[in-house]
Amino acid sequence: MTWAPHVTVATIVERDGRFLMVYEDSDGQLVYNQPAGHLDPDETLQQAAIRETLEETGWTVKLTGVVGVNLYTAPANGITYCRTTFIADVISHDVSRKLDTGIIEAVWLTYDEIIERKDELRSPMTLQIIDEYLAGRRFPLNVIG
């Protein structure tokens, strides 16, 4: 069997000191995460980030940068994820859009509210990426081909 990481994307969207997060059912656990998901065939990482954000939150976004590319091996299933996290600004919101299966709601949380929910985060990477973003870790979009 050939090993291959799962390619995923996520989006950091900050507005007025709040971060766009999803509250979702992940394998029977209710958790918080950035809008995120898997790369589909024949799409770019940027297209995947925009699509996943819309599907999971109802928000259309414009990508403005990249926080980084991180590897994470989930202890629950042993799968390694290669995740590219983008930075985005909101363009519009479709309040009537049906959100992806498993998404309970999209919520805007302050950093302190995210810290209060630390035990409910989907993975340690959720907070790690926000901390890196707040520390100023930002790269231009063209760093990703």
Beta strands, then each sheet from edge to edge (+ up, - down):
strand 1: 6-15
strand 2: 18-26
strand 3: 29-33
strand 4: 36-38
strand 5: 59-73
strand 6: 80-93
strand 7: 103-110
sheet 1: 3+ 2- 1+ 4-
sheet 2: 3+ 2- 1+ 6+ 5-
sheet 3: 3+ 2- 7+
end
